[in-house]
């Protein structure tokens, strides 16, 4: 949590006043859905209208307060820095300051949220079935609120139609539905409607950034200064502070920027609260910084690719200390890699050198442009994860994990990790996840950590199982355990005597049960580059993404097909955020894009030619798998690359791209404004 956030937590039901459209006000329970809907329609609420504040800049003035008792709409404000940014700017031959804006949008999973809560009064146990990425965290929160022992609550994760960060944080409904089940002594089911999802599920991304760069005449970056204004909505939710905090932390990106400072302001408005969405803060930060780099390159008469290659941190400079740029995190450092090699691979795969010659050229009635977005992305967050292996008999191995899965394919990759560790057939293994009763403790799935931390816990459990096999073999043979060694799932004499294994798992009838835990304080960092090629209709603003190339080094891809799927899916979501999606409010605080007819999502017809390239050049040294996260690299630089491509196409038209989305409506307006200004 950021400093000051505790003053703005949300009540499960509106208390004294309603602060945003979509805030839970009352709970209606009935035998059937139609009866509940009819009863809800009969609820009469007497509202005293209040003036809405939807502009974060206007909210800073504190003329209308969202929470009167606090006396301010500024939920949190802090400054982070490293080096001497003031000195860098004072001595720089070149500086430029711009203001950029990223629009409000969200994950919009096609399956909305839902819960089924069952209370057993006899045993005093509560079961809550519903999608969540952090079941153990939510169980702790729920136990505290209901004054129950954690052991009396089981949270069960189910297969869902998408998660993307917005699903699974602790919402008001996560308390209300279990509470209703306890009060009524009957199971209670709640399924969120689509309109309800738009106004109740976390929003994200809305940040305004004033960013200034200092450089030498040859394009060497000397310093960067930023000011972020983040719209948090009406309340602070579970992980809402992650969005502006990570935006500030990743403003310098993968570049050699020794001097940096950023002021963060998190402000409240009469909107749905902000939470995390795939690549929180990073999508925004990359857009801000990469746009400014292209503007600097244009001012200095340099090629955008060369500017980046000149300033990217080199392999010899890694690990690179990033300093303490988040108030609630320790000082960190980027780990190993070759950022320049990843960019060069993207440039080569996209045919950048040839296509860049056509920037701004009118061909087939459309203006063409190609743009770059580079990134570094944190993953593999701790503190720990747990795995358990149960051997039931020959060919029957069960693997239990504390990680959640919402379509990423964890069941497959965890089984692969165990099969490799024990040298057993993949088909022997059944993977279980999704319940807080399966393992003693767990942390869940967030920050692209499941394979990095959860997979490493599987390795730890496999090591513990091998130790049990050695101990069992020692007992059976009378040999000292130090005279034995386990290779895969078979135990041999260390001195090589004897014929074959003295004990083999394939023939073992006795059950075995081993638990492993992997603990870490170190993050892993993936890195890469995106290159987008677009064609823009100068009359209508309609844009076609002709091609998108994404390159990401994930350390080690345990299952390349699953990594490729993650890269493609997140890239498409990034294109949606770049061109289509926006949660728009009117001046009264009403969401006017709260249906799928008004909120545009990318469809199969919108997919461009996407080439996702996975590199494995820099395995992580902080975990036994060498893995880094692979769930968010495909989205974090898509907006940046797309914006730079559109800007390159429209530069001769006098348009300077400073905000997202790059919708046809916005582009047509910017083009018209540029023509009027001539």
C-alpha positions as CSV (number, residue, x, y, z in Angstrom):
1,X,0.0,0.0,0.0
2,X,1.1,3.6,-0.7
3,X,1.3,6.0,2.2
4,X,-2.2,7.4,3.1
5,X,-4.2,4.8,1.3
6,X,-5.8,3.4,4.5
7,X,-8.1,6.4,4.7
8,X,-9.8,5.5,1.4
9,X,-10.8,1.9,1.8
10,X,-14.2,0.8,0.6
11,X,-17.1,-0.4,2.7
12,X,-18.8,-3.6,1.4
13,X,-22.0,-1.6,1.0
14,X,-22.3,2.1,0.5
15,X,-21.9,3.9,3.8
16,X,-23.6,7.4,4.1
17,X,-23.1,8.2,0.4
18,X,-22.6,6.6,-3.0
19,X,-19.3,7.6,-4.5
20,X,-19.4,6.0,-7.9
21,X,-22.0,4.4,-10.3
22,X,-21.7,0.7,-9.6
23,X,-21.0,0.9,-5.8
24,X,-22.9,-1.9,-4.0
25,X,-25.8,-0.4,-2.1
26,X,-27.9,-3.3,-1.0
27,X,-28.0,-7.1,-1.2
28,X,-31.1,-9.0,-2.4
29,X,-31.3,-12.7,-2.1
30,X,-34.1,-14.9,-3.6
31,X,-34.9,-18.4,-4.7
32,X,-34.3,-17.7,-8.4
33,X,-32.6,-15.1,-10.5
34,X,-35.8,-13.6,-11.9
35,X,-37.2,-13.2,-8.5
36,X,-34.0,-11.5,-7.2
37,X,-34.0,-9.1,-10.2
38,X,-37.7,-8.2,-9.6
39,X,-37.1,-7.6,-5.9
40,X,-34.1,-5.5,-6.7
41,X,-36.2,-3.4,-9.0
42,X,-38.6,-2.7,-6.2
43,X,-35.9,-1.3,-3.9
44,X,-36.5,2.4,-3.6
45,X,-33.5,4.6,-2.9
46,X,-33.8,8.3,-2.0
47,X,-30.6,9.9,-3.4
48,X,-29.6,13.5,-2.7
49,X,-27.6,14.4,-5.9
50,X,-24.0,15.4,-5.4
51,X,-21.7,17.1,-7.8
52,X,-19.4,14.6,-9.6
53,X,-15.7,15.0,-10.1
54,X,-14.4,12.9,-13.0
55,X,-11.4,14.9,-14.1
56,X,-8.4,14.0,-12.0
57,X,-6.9,17.5,-12.4
58,X,-10.1,19.1,-11.2
59,X,-10.1,16.6,-8.3
60,X,-6.7,18.0,-7.2
61,X,-8.3,21.3,-6.5
62,X,-10.3,19.8,-3.7
63,X,-13.3,22.0,-4.4
64,X,-15.6,18.9,-4.3
65,X,-14.3,16.2,-1.9
66,X,-14.9,12.5,-2.6
67,X,-14.3,11.7,1.1
68,X,-15.1,14.8,3.1
69,X,-13.5,13.6,6.4
70,X,-10.0,13.5,4.9
71,X,-10.1,17.1,3.5
72,X,-8.4,16.1,0.3
73,X,-8.8,14.0,-2.9
74,X,-5.1,13.3,-3.0
75,X,-5.0,9.8,-1.7
76,X,-1.2,9.5,-1.8
77,X,1.8,11.6,-3.0
78,X,5.5,10.7,-3.0
79,X,8.7,11.3,-4.9
80,X,11.4,8.8,-5.9
81,X,14.8,9.5,-7.5
82,X,18.3,8.2,-8.2
83,X,21.4,10.1,-9.2
84,X,21.4,13.9,-9.7
85,X,18.6,14.7,-12.2
86,X,18.8,18.4,-11.5
87,X,22.5,18.5,-12.4
88,X,21.9,16.4,-15.5
89,X,19.3,18.8,-16.8
90,X,21.4,21.8,-16.0
91,X,24.3,20.6,-18.1
92,X,22.3,19.0,-21.0
93,X,22.6,20.2,-24.5
94,X,19.1,19.1,-25.3
95,X,15.9,18.9,-23.2
96,X,12.2,18.3,-24.1
97,X,9.1,18.2,-22.0
98,X,5.8,16.6,-23.0
99,X,2.5,15.6,-21.4
100,X,1.1,12.2,-22.3
101,X,-2.1,10.5,-21.4
102,X,-3.1,6.8,-21.2
103,X,-6.9,6.2,-21.2
104,X,-9.0,4.3,-18.7
105,X,-9.7,0.7,-19.7
106,X,-9.7,-2.7,-18.2
107,X,-9.2,-6.4,-18.7
108,X,-12.9,-7.2,-19.5
109,X,-12.8,-11.0,-19.2
110,X,-15.5,-12.5,-21.3
111,X,-16.8,-14.5,-18.4
112,X,-17.9,-12.1,-15.6
113,X,-17.1,-12.7,-11.9
114,X,-19.2,-15.1,-9.8
115,X,-19.3,-16.8,-6.5
116,X,-21.1,-19.7,-4.8
117,X,-20.8,-19.7,-1.0
118,X,-21.9,-22.6,1.3
119,X,-22.0,-22.5,5.0
120,X,-22.1,-25.7,7.1
121,X,-23.3,-24.7,10.5
122,X,-22.7,-28.2,11.9
123,X,-19.0,-28.2,11.2
124,X,-18.7,-24.4,11.2
125,X,-17.0,-24.4,7.8
126,X,-17.4,-22.1,4.9
127,X,-16.8,-23.0,1.3
128,X,-16.5,-20.3,-1.4
129,X,-16.3,-21.3,-5.0
130,X,-15.3,-18.7,-7.5
131,X,-12.4,-17.4,-9.6
132,X,-9.5,-15.9,-7.8
133,X,-5.8,-15.5,-8.5
134,X,-4.8,-15.3,-4.8
135,X,-7.0,-17.8,-2.9
136,X,-4.8,-17.8,0.2
137,X,-4.7,-14.0,0.5
138,X,-8.4,-13.8,0.0
139,X,-9.0,-16.5,2.6
140,X,-7.0,-14.5,5.2
141,X,-8.9,-11.4,4.4
142,X,-12.3,-13.1,4.6
143,X,-11.4,-14.9,7.8
144,X,-10.5,-11.7,9.5
145,X,-13.7,-10.0,8.4
146,X,-15.9,-12.9,9.4
147,X,-13.9,-13.6,12.6
148,X,-13.4,-17.2,11.6
149,X,-10.3,-19.3,11.8
150,X,-8.6,-19.6,8.4
151,X,-8.8,-23.4,8.6
152,X,-12.6,-23.2,8.6
153,X,-12.7,-21.6,5.2
154,X,-12.0,-23.2,1.8
155,X,-11.6,-21.0,-1.2
156,X,-12.0,-22.9,-4.5
157,X,-10.7,-21.5,-7.8
158,X,-12.5,-22.7,-11.0
159,X,-11.9,-22.7,-14.7
160,X,-12.9,-19.2,-16.0
161,X,-13.1,-17.3,-19.2
162,X,-10.1,-15.0,-18.6
163,X,-8.6,-13.2,-15.6
164,X,-5.9,-10.7,-16.7
165,X,-5.4,-9.3,-13.2
166,X,-8.9,-7.9,-12.7
167,X,-10.4,-11.1,-11.5
168,X,-9.6,-12.4,-8.1
169,X,-8.7,-9.4,-6.0
170,X,-10.8,-8.9,-2.9
171,X,-14.0,-7.1,-3.9
172,X,-17.1,-6.2,-1.8
173,X,-18.9,-9.2,-3.2
174,X,-16.2,-11.5,-1.8
175,X,-17.5,-10.7,1.7
176,X,-21.2,-10.1,1.0
177,X,-22.0,-13.5,-0.7
178,X,-20.3,-15.6,2.0
179,X,-21.9,-13.5,4.7
180,X,-25.3,-14.0,3.1
181,X,-24.8,-17.8,3.1
182,X,-23.9,-17.7,6.8
183,X,-26.9,-15.6,7.7
184,X,-29.3,-17.7,5.7
185,X,-27.8,-21.1,6.3
186,X,-28.1,-21.9,2.7
187,X,-25.8,-21.8,-0.4
188,X,-25.9,-18.4,-2.1
189,X,-24.9,-17.9,-5.7
190,X,-24.0,-14.6,-7.4
191,X,-23.1,-14.1,-11.1
192,X,-22.1,-10.6,-12.3
193,X,-24.0,-9.2,-15.2
194,X,-22.1,-7.6,-18.1
195,X,-23.2,-4.1,-17.3
196,X,-22.4,-4.7,-13.7
197,X,-19.0,-5.9,-14.7
198,X,-18.2,-2.7,-16.5
199,X,-19.2,-0.5,-13.5
200,X,-18.0,-2.8,-10.6
201,X,-14.9,-4.7,-11.7
202,X,-11.6,-2.9,-11.4
203,X,-10.7,-0.2,-14.0
204,X,-7.1,0.5,-14.8
205,X,-4.5,2.4,-16.8
206,X,-5.7,6.0,-16.5
207,X,-2.5,8.1,-15.9
208,X,-1.4,11.5,-17.1
209,X,2.4,11.8,-17.3
210,X,4.4,15.0,-17.6
211,X,7.8,13.7,-18.8
212,X,11.1,15.6,-19.5
213,X,14.2,14.2,-21.0
214,X,17.8,15.5,-21.0
215,X,20.4,14.4,-23.6
216,X,23.6,15.3,-25.3
217,X,23.6,16.4,-28.9
218,X,24.4,12.9,-30.1
219,X,21.3,11.5,-28.4
220,X,22.9,10.0,-25.2
221,X,20.3,10.2,-22.5
222,X,21.5,12.0,-19.4
223,X,18.4,12.2,-17.3
224,X,14.7,11.8,-17.0
225,X,12.1,13.6,-14.9
226,X,8.5,12.7,-14.6
227,X,5.2,13.5,-12.8
228,X,2.4,11.0,-12.8
229,X,-1.2,11.8,-12.0
230,X,-3.1,8.6,-11.6
231,X,-6.9,8.4,-11.4
232,X,-7.7,5.9,-8.6
233,X,-11.5,6.1,-8.8
234,X,-13.6,6.6,-5.7
235,X,-11.8,4.2,-3.3
236,X,-8.5,2.5,-2.9
237,X,-8.8,-1.2,-3.7
238,X,-6.6,-4.2,-2.9
239,X,-3.7,-3.6,-5.4
240,X,-4.7,-0.2,-6.9
241,X,-1.5,1.4,-5.8
242,X,0.5,-1.0,-7.9
243,X,-0.6,0.9,-11.1
244,X,1.0,4.3,-10.4
245,X,3.9,2.8,-8.4
246,X,5.0,0.5,-11.2
247,X,4.5,3.2,-13.8
248,X,7.0,5.4,-11.9
249,X,9.4,2.5,-11.4
250,X,9.5,1.5,-15.1
251,X,9.7,5.0,-16.6
252,X,13.4,4.7,-17.2
253,X,12.8,1.3,-18.9
254,X,15.8,-0.7,-20.2
255,X,18.0,2.3,-20.8
256,X,21.2,3.6,-19.3
257,X,19.6,6.6,-17.4
258,X,21.7,7.4,-14.4
259,X,19.7,10.4,-13.2
260,X,16.0,10.0,-12.7
261,X,13.2,11.5,-10.6
262,X,9.5,11.0,-10.5
263,X,6.7,12.5,-8.5
264,X,3.6,10.3,-8.1
265,X,0.1,11.7,-7.3
266,X,-2.8,9.2,-6.8
267,X,-6.0,11.2,-6.9
268,X,-9.6,10.1,-6.2
269,X,-12.6,10.7,-8.6
270,X,-16.2,9.6,-8.8
271,X,-15.3,6.5,-10.9
272,X,-15.1,2.8,-10.4
273,X,-11.9,2.1,-8.4
274,X,-8.6,1.3,-10.1
275,X,-6.9,-2.1,-9.8
276,X,-4.3,-4.1,-11.7
277,X,-4.6,-5.2,-15.3
278,X,-2.0,-7.2,-17.2
279,X,1.3,-5.3,-17.0
280,X,0.0,-2.7,-14.6
281,X,1.9,0.6,-14.9
282,X,4.3,-0.9,-17.4
283,X,2.0,-0.5,-20.4
284,X,1.6,3.1,-19.5
285,X,5.2,3.9,-18.7
286,X,6.5,2.4,-21.9
287,X,4.1,4.4,-23.9
288,X,5.1,7.7,-22.2
289,X,8.9,7.1,-22.5
290,X,9.0,5.5,-25.9
291,X,7.0,8.4,-27.4
292,X,9.4,10.9,-25.9
293,X,12.4,9.0,-27.3
294,X,10.9,9.2,-30.8
295,X,10.3,12.9,-30.4
296,X,13.9,13.4,-29.2
297,X,15.2,11.4,-32.2
298,X,13.2,13.6,-34.6
299,X,14.5,16.8,-33.0
300,X,18.1,15.6,-33.2
301,X,17.8,14.2,-36.7
302,X,18.6,10.7,-35.5
303,X,17.0,7.3,-36.3
304,X,14.8,6.1,-33.5
305,X,16.4,2.6,-33.6
306,X,19.9,4.0,-33.3
307,X,18.9,6.2,-30.4
308,X,17.7,3.1,-28.6
309,X,20.7,1.0,-29.4
310,X,23.0,3.8,-28.2
311,X,21.2,4.0,-24.8
312,X,20.2,0.4,-24.0
313,X,22.0,-1.1,-21.0
314,X,24.7,-3.4,-22.3
315,X,25.3,-7.0,-21.0
316,X,28.5,-5.8,-19.4
317,X,26.6,-3.3,-17.3
318,X,24.2,-5.9,-15.9
319,X,23.1,-6.4,-13.2
320,X,22.0,-2.8,-13.3
321,X,20.9,-1.1,-10.0
322,X,17.5,0.6,-10.4
323,X,17.4,2.0,-6.8
324,X,14.4,2.3,-4.5
325,X,11.7,3.5,-6.9
326,X,8.7,2.0,-5.1
327,X,8.0,3.0,-1.4
328,X,7.0,-0.5,-0.3
329,X,9.8,-2.4,-2.1
330,X,13.5,-2.7,-1.4
331,X,16.1,-1.4,-3.8
332,X,16.3,-3.7,-6.9
333,X,18.4,-4.4,-9.9
334,X,17.9,-5.7,-13.4
335,X,19.4,-9.1,-13.9
336,X,21.3,-10.5,-16.9
337,X,20.5,-10.1,-20.6
338,X,21.3,-8.5,-23.9
339,X,18.7,-5.8,-24.5
340,X,20.4,-4.6,-27.7
341,X,20.3,-8.1,-29.2
342,X,16.6,-8.4,-28.6
343,X,16.0,-5.0,-30.3
344,X,18.2,-6.0,-33.3
345,X,16.2,-9.3,-33.6
346,X,12.9,-7.3,-33.7
347,X,14.3,-4.8,-36.3
348,X,15.5,-7.7,-38.5
349,X,12.3,-9.7,-38.2
350,X,10.1,-6.7,-39.0
351,X,12.3,-5.5,-42.0
352,X,12.5,-2.1,-40.1
353,X,15.4,-0.7,-42.2
354,X,13.4,-1.0,-45.4
355,X,10.0,0.0,-44.1
356,X,11.2,3.0,-42.2
357,X,12.0,4.6,-45.5
358,X,8.3,4.7,-46.2
359,X,7.4,6.5,-43.0
360,X,4.8,9.1,-43.8
361,X,4.5,8.0,-47.5
362,X,1.0,7.8,-49.0
363,X,0.5,4.4,-50.6
364,X,-2.8,3.0,-51.7
365,X,-4.5,6.0,-50.2
366,X,-3.0,5.4,-46.7
367,X,-0.1,6.8,-44.8
368,X,2.4,4.2,-43.7
369,X,4.6,4.2,-40.6
370,X,6.7,1.8,-38.5
371,X,7.4,2.3,-34.8
372,X,9.4,0.7,-32.0
373,X,8.8,0.0,-28.3
374,X,11.4,-1.4,-26.0
375,X,10.8,-2.7,-22.5
376,X,12.1,-4.5,-19.4
377,X,9.5,-6.3,-17.4
378,X,9.6,-7.6,-13.8
379,X,8.3,-11.0,-12.9
380,X,8.6,-13.9,-10.5
381,X,7.5,-12.0,-7.3
382,X,7.9,-13.7,-4.0
383,X,7.8,-14.3,-1.2
384,X,7.3,-18.0,-1.7
385,X,5.3,-20.9,-3.1
386,X,4.5,-24.4,-2.1
387,X,4.2,-27.7,-3.9
388,X,3.3,-31.2,-2.7
389,X,4.0,-34.6,-4.5
390,X,2.1,-37.7,-3.5
391,X,3.1,-41.0,-5.0
392,X,0.1,-43.4,-4.9
393,X,1.8,-46.3,-6.6
394,X,3.4,-47.3,-9.8
395,X,2.6,-44.8,-12.5
396,X,0.4,-42.7,-10.2
397,X,1.9,-39.4,-9.1
398,X,-0.1,-36.4,-7.9
399,X,1.2,-32.9,-7.9
400,X,-0.4,-30.2,-5.8
401,X,0.4,-26.5,-6.2
402,X,-0.6,-23.3,-4.4
403,X,-0.7,-21.4,-7.7
404,X,-3.9,-20.5,-9.4
405,X,-4.6,-21.2,-13.1
406,X,-7.0,-19.2,-15.3
407,X,-6.1,-20.5,-18.7
408,X,-2.3,-20.1,-18.8
409,X,-1.7,-23.9,-19.0
410,X,-0.1,-24.3,-15.6
411,X,-1.4,-27.9,-15.3
412,X,0.7,-28.8,-18.3
413,X,3.9,-26.9,-17.5
414,X,3.9,-28.0,-13.8
415,X,3.6,-31.6,-14.9
416,X,6.5,-31.0,-17.4
417,X,8.7,-29.6,-14.6
418,X,8.0,-32.6,-12.4
419,X,8.5,-35.1,-15.2
420,X,11.9,-33.6,-16.0
421,X,13.0,-33.4,-12.4
422,X,12.1,-37.1,-11.7
423,X,12.7,-38.4,-15.2
424,X,9.3,-40.0,-15.2
425,X,6.7,-40.1,-18.0
426,X,4.5,-37.0,-18.3
427,X,1.4,-39.3,-18.4
428,X,2.1,-40.5,-14.8
429,X,1.3,-37.1,-13.4
430,X,-2.0,-35.5,-12.4
431,X,-1.9,-31.8,-11.3
432,X,-4.2,-30.4,-8.7
433,X,-4.7,-26.8,-7.9
434,X,-7.5,-24.4,-7.0
435,X,-8.3,-25.1,-3.4
436,X,-6.8,-23.7,-0.2
437,X,-7.1,-27.2,1.3
438,X,-4.7,-28.8,-1.2
439,X,-1.5,-27.4,0.3
440,X,-0.7,-26.0,3.7
441,X,0.1,-22.5,2.4
442,X,0.3,-20.7,-1.0
443,X,0.5,-17.3,-2.5
444,X,-1.2,-17.6,-5.9
445,X,-0.7,-16.3,-9.4
446,X,0.3,-12.7,-10.1
447,X,3.3,-10.8,-11.4
448,X,4.0,-13.6,-13.8
449,X,5.3,-15.8,-11.0
450,X,3.6,-19.2,-11.4
451,X,6.4,-20.9,-13.3
452,X,9.2,-18.9,-11.8
453,X,8.2,-19.4,-8.1
454,X,5.6,-22.1,-8.3
455,X,7.6,-24.2,-10.7
456,X,10.7,-23.9,-8.5
457,X,8.6,-25.1,-5.6
458,X,7.9,-28.2,-7.7
459,X,11.6,-28.7,-8.1
460,X,12.0,-28.4,-4.3
461,X,9.3,-30.9,-3.7
462,X,10.9,-33.3,-6.2
463,X,14.3,-32.9,-4.4
464,X,12.5,-33.7,-1.1
465,X,11.0,-36.8,-2.7
466,X,14.3,-37.9,-4.0
467,X,15.7,-37.6,-0.4
468,X,12.9,-39.9,0.8
469,X,13.7,-42.4,-1.9
470,X,17.4,-42.4,-0.8
471,X,16.3,-42.9,2.8
472,X,14.0,-45.7,1.9
473,X,16.7,-47.4,-0.2
474,X,19.2,-47.0,2.7
475,X,16.7,-48.8,5.0
476,X,16.0,-51.6,2.6
477,X,19.7,-52.2,1.7
478,X,21.3,-51.5,5.0
479,X,23.7,-49.0,3.3
480,X,24.4,-45.6,4.6
481,X,22.4,-42.9,2.8
482,X,25.7,-41.2,1.9
483,X,26.6,-44.2,-0.1
484,X,23.5,-43.8,-2.3
485,X,22.5,-41.2,-4.9
486,X,19.2,-40.6,-6.7
487,X,19.1,-40.1,-10.4
488,X,15.7,-39.0,-11.5
489,X,13.4,-41.4,-9.6
490,X,15.9,-44.3,-9.2
491,X,18.4,-44.8,-6.5
492,X,21.9,-46.2,-7.2
493,X,25.0,-46.9,-5.2
494,X,27.4,-43.9,-5.4
495,X,30.4,-46.1,-5.9
496,X,28.9,-47.7,-9.1
497,X,28.9,-51.2,-7.7
498,X,26.0,-53.5,-8.3
499,X,23.8,-53.9,-11.3
500,X,21.2,-51.3,-11.9
501,X,19.2,-49.3,-9.4
502,X,18.7,-50.5,-5.8
503,X,15.3,-48.9,-5.7
504,X,13.1,-47.5,-8.5
505,X,9.9,-45.5,-8.2
506,X,8.3,-47.4,-11.0
507,X,8.2,-50.5,-8.8
508,X,7.5,-48.9,-5.5
509,X,4.2,-49.9,-3.9
510,X,4.6,-47.8,-0.7
511,X,3.1,-44.3,-0.8
512,X,5.3,-41.3,-0.6
513,X,4.4,-37.7,0.3
514,X,6.9,-34.8,-0.1
515,X,6.5,-31.1,0.2
516,X,8.7,-28.4,-1.2
517,X,8.8,-24.6,-0.7
518,X,10.7,-22.1,-2.8
519,X,11.4,-18.7,-1.2
520,X,12.8,-15.7,-3.0
521,X,13.3,-12.0,-2.6
522,X,14.8,-11.5,-6.1
523,X,12.7,-10.6,-9.1
524,X,13.5,-11.8,-12.6
525,X,13.4,-9.4,-15.5
526,X,12.3,-10.2,-19.0
527,X,13.1,-7.8,-21.8
528,X,12.5,-7.2,-25.4
529,X,11.1,-5.0,-28.2
530,X,8.0,-4.6,-30.2
531,X,7.8,-3.2,-33.8
532,X,4.5,-2.2,-35.3
533,X,3.8,-1.4,-39.0
534,X,0.6,0.5,-39.7
535,X,-1.4,2.2,-42.4
536,X,-3.6,5.2,-41.6
537,X,-6.4,6.6,-43.7
538,X,-5.7,10.4,-43.6
539,X,-9.4,11.3,-44.1
540,X,-11.1,8.9,-41.6
541,X,-8.3,8.1,-39.2
542,X,-9.0,4.4,-39.6
543,X,-5.8,2.4,-38.9
544,X,-4.8,-1.1,-40.0
545,X,-2.0,-2.8,-38.2
546,X,-0.2,-4.5,-41.1
547,X,2.2,-6.4,-38.9
548,X,3.4,-6.6,-35.3
549,X,6.6,-8.2,-34.2
550,X,7.2,-8.9,-30.5
551,X,10.5,-10.2,-29.1
552,X,10.9,-11.2,-25.5
553,X,13.7,-13.1,-23.7
554,X,12.0,-15.3,-21.0
555,X,15.2,-16.9,-19.7
556,X,14.0,-20.4,-20.3
557,X,10.7,-21.5,-22.0
558,X,9.6,-24.7,-20.3
559,X,6.8,-25.1,-22.8
560,X,7.4,-22.9,-25.9
561,X,3.9,-23.4,-27.2
562,X,2.3,-22.0,-24.0
563,X,4.8,-19.1,-24.0
564,X,3.8,-18.4,-27.6
565,X,0.1,-18.4,-26.7
566,X,0.8,-16.0,-23.8
567,X,2.7,-13.7,-26.1
568,X,0.0,-13.6,-28.8
569,X,-2.9,-13.2,-26.4
570,X,-1.3,-10.4,-24.5
571,X,-0.2,-8.6,-27.8
572,X,-3.8,-8.6,-29.0
573,X,-4.9,-7.2,-25.6
574,X,-2.2,-4.5,-26.1
575,X,-3.6,-3.6,-29.5
576,X,-7.1,-3.3,-28.0
577,X,-5.7,-0.8,-25.4
578,X,-3.8,1.0,-28.1
579,X,-6.6,1.5,-30.6
580,X,-10.0,0.6,-29.3
581,X,-10.8,0.3,-25.6
582,X,-11.8,3.3,-23.4
583,X,-14.0,3.6,-20.4
584,X,-15.6,7.0,-20.9
585,X,-17.5,9.0,-18.3
586,X,-19.7,12.0,-18.7
587,X,-19.5,15.1,-16.5
588,X,-22.1,13.6,-14.1
589,X,-20.1,10.5,-13.4
590,X,-22.1,8.2,-15.6
591,X,-20.1,5.5,-17.6
592,X,-21.2,5.9,-21.2
593,X,-19.2,3.0,-22.6
594,X,-20.5,0.4,-20.3
595,X,-21.7,-2.2,-22.8
596,X,-19.9,-4.3,-25.4
597,X,-21.7,-2.2,-28.0
598,X,-19.9,0.9,-26.8
599,X,-16.7,-0.6,-25.5
600,X,-14.8,-1.9,-28.5
601,X,-12.7,-5.1,-28.0
602,X,-10.4,-6.6,-30.6
603,X,-11.9,-9.5,-32.5
604,X,-10.5,-12.2,-34.8
605,X,-11.2,-9.9,-37.7
606,X,-8.9,-7.3,-36.1
607,X,-5.9,-9.5,-35.7
608,X,-2.9,-8.3,-37.8
609,X,0.0,-10.5,-38.8
610,X,1.6,-11.1,-35.4
611,X,5.0,-12.7,-35.1
612,X,6.0,-13.5,-31.5
613,X,9.7,-14.4,-31.1
614,X,10.8,-16.0,-27.8
615,X,14.4,-15.8,-26.8
616,X,16.2,-17.9,-24.2
617,X,19.5,-16.2,-24.2
618,X,19.7,-15.1,-20.6
619,X,18.4,-17.8,-18.1
620,X,17.7,-16.5,-14.6
621,X,20.2,-17.3,-12.0
622,X,17.8,-16.7,-9.1
623,X,15.8,-20.0,-9.5
624,X,16.6,-23.6,-10.4
625,X,14.6,-23.5,-13.7
626,X,16.4,-20.5,-15.2
627,X,12.9,-19.2,-16.0
628,X,11.5,-15.7,-16.1
629,X,7.9,-14.7,-16.4
630,X,6.2,-14.8,-19.8
631,X,2.6,-13.6,-19.2
632,X,2.9,-9.8,-19.7
633,X,5.8,-9.0,-22.1
634,X,3.4,-9.3,-25.1
635,X,1.3,-6.4,-23.9
636,X,3.6,-3.9,-22.1
637,X,5.2,-2.3,-25.2
638,X,2.4,-2.8,-27.8
639,X,0.9,0.6,-27.1
640,X,4.3,2.2,-27.4
641,X,5.2,0.6,-30.7
642,X,1.7,1.3,-32.1
643,X,1.8,4.9,-31.1
644,X,5.2,5.5,-32.6
645,X,4.1,3.8,-35.8
646,X,1.0,6.0,-36.1
647,X,3.1,9.1,-35.2
648,X,5.6,8.2,-37.9
649,X,2.8,7.8,-40.4
650,X,1.3,11.2,-39.5
651,X,4.4,13.3,-38.7
652,X,4.3,15.2,-42.0
653,X,0.6,16.0,-41.4
654,X,1.5,17.9,-38.3
655,X,0.1,15.5,-35.8
656,X,2.0,14.8,-32.6
657,X,0.7,11.7,-30.8
658,X,0.5,12.3,-27.1
659,X,-2.4,10.1,-25.9
660,X,-4.1,6.8,-26.3
661,X,-6.3,5.3,-27.7
662,X,-5.4,5.7,-31.3
663,X,-9.0,5.4,-32.3
664,X,-10.3,6.5,-35.7
665,X,-12.3,9.2,-34.0
666,X,-9.3,10.6,-32.2
667,X,-7.0,10.4,-35.2
668,X,-9.6,12.1,-37.5
669,X,-9.9,14.9,-34.9
670,X,-6.1,15.3,-34.5
671,X,-5.7,15.4,-38.3
672,X,-8.5,18.0,-38.6
673,X,-6.9,20.1,-35.9
674,X,-3.5,19.9,-37.6
675,X,-5.0,21.0,-40.9
676,X,-6.8,23.9,-39.2
677,X,-3.5,25.0,-37.6
678,X,-1.6,25.4,-40.9
